[in-house]
């Protein structure tokens, strides 16, 4: 069969074949020799289990949008306006600047996604295009630190808003307990009914996007955003540089998007749909965030938003629908954080399985086992759940003893993730200049990774600049370095 194929006469006209070859040469990723796993007995004899392609493009977009849009956006407008001195235009500019991290990062990762739909997303990209050592480093970070940390903190936030919505005592242990129960239940339905989890992600994304759209429309219909923005732009030169601090509350509202690439093997037509989702979803998020911020600030007025603080959205609902509607923001925030938590858990459960496929974790032969009944890596999911429960315990200790003033353990993981992602962006930038094309074409290709590098480093380094975070940063990186050394020494 192979001989028959190799000797088949190509009937394609010569000019068309020349054009095809020219187009192929313009893709730098076609020129990259893929890095194969180390030739150990496990990798040479193992057959990668096939997973059901159960998710659509809509689910991929909703996963990215749903992970990013958490409860924070509903309660951060006042922080942004405080940083900008009440200048709405400067706040809008900061939204645009901070959004570059996800927009151009998504555009850059879309190039990798178009070339492979391997298990684990970033793990597969590192294995095929970068190096085994970086695969271990980024894989352990995402599998045992970043994703479990985010899932643990977001699950706790579920407990926070559950207490607020249902009038329960707002004690930290009770919030943690609710978070633990939710995390276990969420893991169970992601294992037993993964398609249902996808539908839940779609529904919660729509449910929390609607209030953002509504507030934006209210601002456009019943306020005058054009006048507000023009006035604030005229006053911008006298604002100094303190308004740049608004990047922190905005940037973290965009976090989590890169986790969505882990569902690539379960995504229908992943080579086309995942790049589409990585391009479309960030634009949707930016439009929703910007519309909400402008609508709220212009309808209530920036000074009123600052004075109302976290209750600004409740104030808007009370003015529109009466005092009894003031509780609605808590319900909206609960739905928002439920969607975020489900999206992160959905992505987290597959990560140990992806590491095991590349023999990057102990007991890989057991972790790569796929349940024939559920068509799901159940052992991987249980390891991921155990990691998240461990980090809930760490979060409880850190918060109880005030080891991270004005923050939590997730902020360190988020900041380091932004820094680590620059490894992919640097690779893409380097390959952009290997194009067999004109200099303008190379420069156009280099724009997205260059902007992603600058924005990610700026936000990531600023988020860990507080000296109180440095011991956690050192411990985090030390664990990753030790794991990378140990795994690759064993494989060698």
C-alpha positions as CSV (number, residue, x, y, z in Angstrom):
1,X,0.0,0.0,0.0
2,X,2.8,2.4,0.9
3,X,4.5,1.7,-2.4
4,X,1.3,2.3,-4.4
5,X,0.9,5.6,-2.8
6,X,4.5,6.7,-3.3
7,X,4.4,5.9,-7.0
8,X,1.0,7.4,-7.8
9,X,1.2,10.0,-10.5
10,X,0.3,13.5,-9.3
11,X,-2.3,14.9,-11.7
12,X,-2.2,18.4,-10.1
13,X,-1.2,21.0,-12.7
14,X,2.4,22.2,-12.2
15,X,1.6,25.8,-11.5
16,X,-0.9,24.8,-8.8
17,X,1.7,22.5,-7.2
18,X,4.2,25.4,-7.2
19,X,1.7,27.7,-5.5
20,X,1.0,25.0,-2.9
21,X,4.7,24.6,-2.1
22,X,5.1,28.3,-1.8
23,X,2.3,28.5,0.6
24,X,3.6,25.6,2.6
25,X,7.0,27.3,3.0
26,X,5.5,30.4,4.6
27,X,4.4,28.4,7.6
28,X,7.4,28.3,10.0
29,X,5.9,25.5,12.0
30,X,6.2,23.2,8.9
31,X,10.0,23.7,9.0
32,X,10.3,22.6,12.6
33,X,11.3,19.0,13.3
34,X,9.0,17.6,15.9
35,X,10.6,16.5,19.1
36,X,9.7,12.9,19.8
37,X,9.3,11.5,23.3
38,X,12.4,9.9,24.7
39,X,12.8,6.3,23.4
40,X,11.9,4.5,26.6
41,X,10.0,1.2,26.5
42,X,6.8,3.0,27.7
43,X,6.7,5.5,24.8
44,X,7.8,3.1,22.1
45,X,5.1,0.5,22.9
46,X,2.3,2.7,24.1
47,X,-0.7,3.4,21.9
48,X,-2.3,6.8,22.7
49,X,-5.9,6.1,23.8
50,X,-8.5,7.7,21.6
51,X,-11.0,10.1,23.3
52,X,-14.5,10.9,22.1
53,X,-14.7,14.1,20.2
54,X,-17.6,15.4,22.3
55,X,-17.2,19.2,22.3
56,X,-18.1,21.7,19.6
57,X,-16.6,25.0,18.6
58,X,-19.3,26.7,20.7
59,X,-18.2,24.8,23.8
60,X,-14.6,25.7,23.2
61,X,-15.5,29.4,22.9
62,X,-17.8,29.2,26.0
63,X,-15.0,27.4,27.9
64,X,-12.5,30.2,27.3
65,X,-15.1,33.0,27.9
66,X,-16.6,31.1,30.9
67,X,-13.2,30.6,32.6
68,X,-12.2,34.2,32.2
69,X,-15.5,35.8,33.2
70,X,-15.7,35.1,36.8
71,X,-17.2,37.2,39.6
72,X,-14.3,39.7,39.7
73,X,-15.5,41.8,36.7
74,X,-18.7,42.6,38.6
75,X,-16.9,44.0,41.5
76,X,-13.7,45.6,40.1
77,X,-15.0,48.7,38.4
78,X,-14.5,50.8,41.5
79,X,-10.9,49.5,41.9
80,X,-10.2,50.6,38.3
81,X,-11.7,54.0,38.8
82,X,-9.8,54.6,42.1
83,X,-6.6,53.8,40.3
84,X,-7.4,56.2,37.4
85,X,-8.7,58.9,39.7
86,X,-12.2,58.6,38.4
87,X,-11.1,58.9,34.7
88,X,-13.4,56.6,32.7
89,X,-11.4,57.0,29.5
90,X,-8.1,55.9,31.2
91,X,-9.9,52.9,32.6
92,X,-11.1,52.0,29.1
93,X,-7.5,52.4,27.8
94,X,-6.3,50.1,30.5
95,X,-8.8,47.4,29.5
96,X,-7.5,47.6,26.0
97,X,-3.8,47.4,27.1
98,X,-4.4,44.6,29.6
99,X,-6.4,42.6,27.0
100,X,-3.3,42.3,24.8
101,X,-2.1,39.5,27.1
102,X,-5.0,37.2,26.2
103,X,-5.7,38.5,22.7
104,X,-2.2,38.3,21.3
105,X,-1.3,35.3,23.5
106,X,-4.3,33.5,22.0
107,X,-3.3,34.4,18.5
108,X,0.2,33.0,19.2
109,X,-1.0,29.8,20.7
110,X,-3.5,29.4,17.9
111,X,-0.4,28.7,15.6
112,X,0.5,25.7,17.8
113,X,-3.1,24.6,18.0
114,X,-3.4,24.5,14.2
115,X,-0.4,22.1,14.0
116,X,-1.4,19.5,16.7
117,X,-4.3,18.5,18.8
118,X,-2.2,16.5,21.3
119,X,-3.3,15.7,24.8
120,X,-2.7,18.4,27.4
121,X,-2.6,21.4,25.0
122,X,0.5,23.2,26.2
123,X,2.2,19.9,27.2
124,X,1.8,18.6,23.6
125,X,3.0,21.9,22.2
126,X,6.1,21.9,24.3
127,X,6.8,18.2,23.5
128,X,6.4,18.6,19.8
129,X,8.0,22.0,19.2
130,X,10.2,22.9,22.1
131,X,12.0,20.3,24.3
132,X,11.4,17.5,26.8
133,X,12.8,19.5,29.7
134,X,10.4,22.4,29.0
135,X,7.6,19.9,28.7
136,X,8.3,18.6,32.2
137,X,8.6,22.1,33.6
138,X,5.4,23.6,32.1
139,X,3.5,20.3,32.4
140,X,4.2,20.0,36.2
141,X,3.3,23.7,36.6
142,X,-0.1,23.4,35.0
143,X,-0.9,19.9,36.3
144,X,0.1,20.1,40.0
145,X,0.3,23.8,40.7
146,X,-1.5,26.3,38.5
147,X,-4.8,24.5,37.7
148,X,-5.3,22.9,41.1
149,X,-4.5,26.2,42.8
150,X,-7.0,28.1,40.7
151,X,-9.6,25.4,41.1
152,X,-9.2,25.4,44.9
153,X,-9.5,29.2,45.2
154,X,-12.4,29.4,42.8
155,X,-14.2,26.7,44.7
156,X,-13.7,28.6,47.9
157,X,-15.2,31.7,46.1
158,X,-18.2,29.5,45.2
159,X,-18.6,29.1,49.0
160,X,-18.3,32.8,49.5
161,X,-21.1,33.7,47.1
162,X,-23.2,30.8,48.2
163,X,-23.2,32.2,51.7
164,X,-24.0,35.7,50.4
165,X,-26.8,34.5,48.2
166,X,-28.6,32.2,50.6
167,X,-27.9,34.2,53.8
168,X,-25.6,31.7,55.4
169,X,-23.0,32.7,58.1
170,X,-20.0,34.2,56.3
171,X,-17.4,32.1,58.2
172,X,-14.2,31.1,56.4
173,X,-14.4,27.4,57.5
174,X,-18.0,27.2,56.1
175,X,-17.0,28.8,52.9
176,X,-14.1,26.3,52.5
177,X,-16.4,23.4,53.3
178,X,-18.9,24.4,50.7
179,X,-16.0,24.8,48.2
180,X,-14.8,21.3,49.0
181,X,-18.2,19.8,48.4
182,X,-18.7,21.7,45.2
183,X,-15.2,20.6,43.9
184,X,-16.0,16.9,44.6
185,X,-19.4,17.1,43.0
186,X,-18.1,19.1,40.0
187,X,-15.4,16.4,39.5
188,X,-18.0,13.6,39.6
189,X,-20.2,15.1,36.9
190,X,-17.2,15.9,34.7
191,X,-16.2,12.2,35.0
192,X,-19.6,10.6,34.7
193,X,-21.3,13.1,32.3
194,X,-18.6,15.1,30.5
195,X,-21.0,16.2,27.8
196,X,-23.4,17.5,30.4
197,X,-20.4,19.5,31.8
198,X,-20.0,21.0,28.4
199,X,-23.6,22.0,28.2
200,X,-23.4,23.5,31.8
201,X,-20.4,25.5,30.6
202,X,-22.4,26.9,27.7
203,X,-25.4,27.8,29.8
204,X,-23.5,29.5,32.6
205,X,-21.4,31.5,30.1
206,X,-24.6,32.8,28.5
207,X,-26.1,33.5,31.9
208,X,-23.3,35.6,33.1
209,X,-22.7,37.3,29.8
210,X,-26.2,38.6,29.6
211,X,-25.8,41.0,32.6
212,X,-22.6,42.4,31.1
213,X,-24.5,43.0,27.8
214,X,-27.5,44.5,29.7
215,X,-25.3,47.0,31.7
216,X,-23.5,48.0,28.5
217,X,-26.8,48.6,26.7
218,X,-28.2,50.6,29.6
219,X,-25.1,52.8,29.6
220,X,-25.5,53.5,25.9
221,X,-29.3,54.1,26.0
222,X,-29.6,56.1,29.2
223,X,-26.2,57.8,29.6
224,X,-23.9,59.8,27.3
225,X,-20.6,57.8,27.1
226,X,-19.3,59.8,24.2
227,X,-19.3,63.0,26.3
228,X,-17.9,61.3,29.3
229,X,-15.0,59.8,27.3
230,X,-14.1,63.0,25.5
231,X,-14.1,65.0,28.7
232,X,-11.9,62.4,30.4
233,X,-9.5,62.1,27.5
234,X,-9.0,65.9,27.6
235,X,-8.1,65.6,31.3
236,X,-5.8,62.5,30.8
237,X,-2.5,64.4,30.4
238,X,-2.8,65.7,34.0
239,X,-3.5,62.3,35.5
240,X,0.2,61.3,35.9
241,X,1.1,57.6,35.8
242,X,-0.7,56.2,38.9
243,X,-3.5,55.0,36.6
244,X,-1.2,52.3,35.3
245,X,-2.0,50.5,38.6
246,X,-5.4,49.7,37.1
247,X,-3.7,47.0,35.1
248,X,-3.7,44.6,38.1
249,X,-7.5,44.2,38.7
250,X,-8.1,44.1,35.0
251,X,-5.4,41.7,34.0
252,X,-6.5,39.0,36.5
253,X,-10.0,39.2,35.1
254,X,-8.6,37.8,31.8
255,X,-6.7,34.9,33.4
256,X,-7.4,31.2,32.8
257,X,-7.9,31.2,29.0
258,X,-4.8,29.1,28.3
259,X,-6.3,26.1,30.2
260,X,-8.9,25.6,27.5
261,X,-6.4,24.0,25.1
262,X,-6.3,20.9,27.2
263,X,-9.7,19.7,25.7
264,X,-8.1,19.6,22.1
265,X,-8.4,15.8,21.8
266,X,-12.1,15.9,22.7
267,X,-12.9,18.9,20.4
268,X,-14.5,18.2,17.0
269,X,-12.2,19.3,14.1
270,X,-9.7,20.6,16.7
271,X,-7.1,21.7,14.1
272,X,-9.6,24.3,12.9
273,X,-11.9,24.9,15.8
274,X,-9.3,25.5,18.6
275,X,-7.5,28.2,16.8
276,X,-10.8,29.8,16.0
277,X,-11.8,29.7,19.6
278,X,-8.5,31.2,20.7
279,X,-9.1,34.1,18.4
280,X,-12.8,34.7,18.8
281,X,-13.2,34.2,22.6
282,X,-10.7,36.9,23.7
283,X,-12.4,39.5,21.5
284,X,-15.8,38.6,23.0
285,X,-14.4,38.9,26.5
286,X,-12.9,42.3,25.7
287,X,-16.1,43.6,24.2
288,X,-18.2,42.4,27.2
289,X,-15.8,43.8,29.8
290,X,-15.4,47.2,28.1
291,X,-19.2,47.5,27.5
292,X,-19.9,46.7,31.2
293,X,-17.3,49.1,32.5
294,X,-18.5,52.0,30.3
295,X,-22.1,51.3,30.9
296,X,-21.8,51.1,34.7
297,X,-19.4,54.1,35.0
298,X,-21.4,56.3,32.6
299,X,-24.9,55.5,34.0
300,X,-24.0,55.9,37.7
301,X,-21.1,58.3,37.3
302,X,-17.5,57.5,38.2
303,X,-17.6,59.1,41.6
304,X,-20.8,57.2,42.6
305,X,-19.2,53.9,41.5
306,X,-16.1,54.7,43.7
307,X,-18.2,55.6,46.7
308,X,-20.5,52.5,46.3
309,X,-17.5,50.2,45.9
310,X,-18.4,46.5,45.5
311,X,-22.1,47.5,45.8
312,X,-22.1,49.6,42.6
313,X,-23.8,46.9,40.6
314,X,-26.4,46.4,43.4
315,X,-27.0,50.2,43.3
316,X,-27.6,50.1,39.5
317,X,-30.1,47.2,39.9
318,X,-31.9,49.0,42.8
319,X,-32.2,52.2,40.7
320,X,-33.6,50.4,37.7
321,X,-35.9,47.8,39.4
322,X,-36.3,48.8,43.0
323,X,-34.6,47.9,46.3
324,X,-35.7,44.2,46.1
325,X,-33.5,43.8,43.0
326,X,-30.3,44.6,44.9
327,X,-29.7,41.0,45.7
328,X,-29.5,40.0,42.0
329,X,-25.7,40.8,41.7
330,X,-24.9,38.1,44.3
331,X,-26.9,35.5,42.2
332,X,-25.1,36.7,39.0
333,X,-21.7,36.4,40.7
334,X,-22.6,32.9,42.0
335,X,-23.5,31.8,38.5
336,X,-20.4,33.4,37.1
337,X,-18.0,31.7,39.5
338,X,-19.8,28.3,39.1
339,X,-19.1,28.5,35.3
340,X,-15.5,29.5,36.0
341,X,-15.0,26.6,38.4
342,X,-16.6,24.1,36.1
343,X,-14.4,25.2,33.2
344,X,-11.2,25.0,35.2
345,X,-12.1,21.5,36.7
346,X,-13.0,20.3,33.2
347,X,-9.5,21.3,32.0
348,X,-7.7,20.2,35.1
349,X,-8.9,16.5,35.2
350,X,-7.2,15.7,31.9
351,X,-3.7,17.0,32.8
352,X,-2.1,14.1,34.7
353,X,-3.3,11.9,31.8
354,X,-1.5,14.2,29.3
355,X,1.7,14.1,31.4
356,X,1.6,10.3,31.6
357,X,1.3,10.0,27.8
358,X,4.8,11.6,27.6
359,X,6.2,9.7,30.6
360,X,6.6,12.9,32.5
361,X,5.2,11.7,35.8
362,X,5.8,8.6,38.0
363,X,3.4,5.7,37.5
364,X,2.7,6.9,33.9
365,X,1.5,3.4,32.8
366,X,-1.3,3.6,35.4
367,X,-2.2,7.3,34.9
368,X,-2.6,6.9,31.1
369,X,-5.3,4.2,31.7
370,X,-8.6,5.0,30.0
371,X,-11.8,3.7,31.5
372,X,-13.4,1.6,28.7
373,X,-16.9,2.2,30.3
374,X,-16.7,6.0,30.7
375,X,-14.1,6.6,27.9
376,X,-12.4,8.9,30.4
377,X,-9.1,8.9,32.3
378,X,-10.6,8.3,35.7
379,X,-7.3,7.8,37.5
380,X,-6.0,11.1,36.1
381,X,-9.1,12.8,37.4
382,X,-8.6,11.4,40.9
383,X,-5.0,12.6,41.0
384,X,-6.1,16.0,39.8
385,X,-8.8,16.1,42.5
386,X,-6.3,15.1,45.2
387,X,-4.0,18.0,44.1
388,X,-6.8,20.5,44.2
389,X,-7.9,19.3,47.7
390,X,-4.3,19.7,48.9
391,X,-4.2,23.2,47.6
392,X,-7.4,24.0,49.4
393,X,-5.7,23.0,52.6
394,X,-2.7,25.3,51.7
395,X,-5.1,28.1,50.9
396,X,-6.8,27.6,54.3
397,X,-3.5,27.8,56.2
398,X,-2.1,30.8,54.2
399,X,-5.4,32.8,54.6
400,X,-5.9,31.8,58.3
401,X,-2.4,33.0,59.3
402,X,-2.3,35.9,56.9
403,X,0.9,34.7,55.1
404,X,-0.1,36.6,52.0
405,X,-1.5,40.1,52.9
406,X,-4.1,41.3,50.5
407,X,-3.8,38.2,48.3
408,X,-4.0,34.5,48.0
409,X,-1.9,31.6,46.6
410,X,-3.6,31.8,43.2
411,X,-2.1,35.2,42.5
412,X,1.5,33.7,42.5
413,X,0.4,30.9,40.2
414,X,-1.3,33.3,37.8
415,X,1.8,35.6,37.7
416,X,4.2,32.8,37.1
417,X,2.0,31.3,34.4
418,X,2.1,34.6,32.4
419,X,5.9,34.5,32.7
420,X,6.2,30.9,31.7
421,X,4.0,31.3,28.6
422,X,6.6,33.6,27.1
423,X,8.6,30.4,26.3
424,X,6.0,29.6,23.7
425,X,5.8,33.2,22.5
426,X,9.6,33.5,22.2
427,X,9.7,30.3,20.1
428,X,6.9,31.6,17.8
429,X,8.7,35.0,17.5
430,X,12.0,33.3,16.5
431,X,10.3,31.1,13.9
432,X,8.5,34.1,12.5
433,X,11.9,35.4,11.2
434,X,12.6,32.0,9.5
435,X,9.9,32.7,6.9
436,X,11.0,32.3,3.3
437,X,9.1,35.5,2.5
438,X,9.6,39.3,2.4
439,X,10.6,41.3,5.4
440,X,7.2,42.9,5.8
441,X,5.6,39.4,5.9
442,X,8.0,38.3,8.6
443,X,7.3,41.4,10.7
444,X,3.5,40.9,10.4
445,X,4.0,37.4,11.6
446,X,6.1,38.6,14.5
447,X,3.6,41.2,15.8
448,X,1.4,38.8,17.9
449,X,4.2,37.0,19.8
450,X,6.1,40.2,20.4
451,X,3.2,42.0,22.0
452,X,2.3,38.8,23.9
453,X,5.8,38.7,25.3
454,X,5.9,42.3,26.5
455,X,2.4,42.3,28.0
456,X,2.8,38.9,29.7
457,X,6.1,39.9,31.3
458,X,4.8,43.3,32.4
459,X,1.8,41.8,34.1
460,X,3.4,38.7,35.4
461,X,6.4,40.5,37.0
462,X,4.3,43.2,38.5
463,X,2.0,40.6,40.1
464,X,4.9,38.9,42.0
465,X,6.8,42.2,42.8
466,X,5.6,42.3,46.4
467,X,8.3,41.0,48.7
468,X,5.8,39.0,50.7
469,X,5.3,36.8,47.6
470,X,8.9,36.1,47.0
471,X,9.3,33.1,49.3
472,X,6.2,31.4,47.6
473,X,7.7,32.2,44.2
474,X,11.1,30.7,45.1
475,X,9.4,27.6,46.5
476,X,7.2,27.2,43.4
477,X,10.0,27.5,41.0
478,X,12.3,25.2,43.1
479,X,9.7,22.4,43.0
480,X,9.4,22.7,39.2
481,X,13.2,22.7,38.7
482,X,13.6,19.7,41.0
483,X,10.7,17.8,39.2
484,X,12.2,18.6,35.8
485,X,15.7,17.4,36.9
486,X,14.4,14.2,38.5
487,X,12.0,13.2,35.6
488,X,14.5,13.9,32.8
489,X,17.3,12.1,34.8
490,X,15.1,9.1,35.1
491,X,14.2,9.2,31.4
492,X,17.9,9.5,30.4
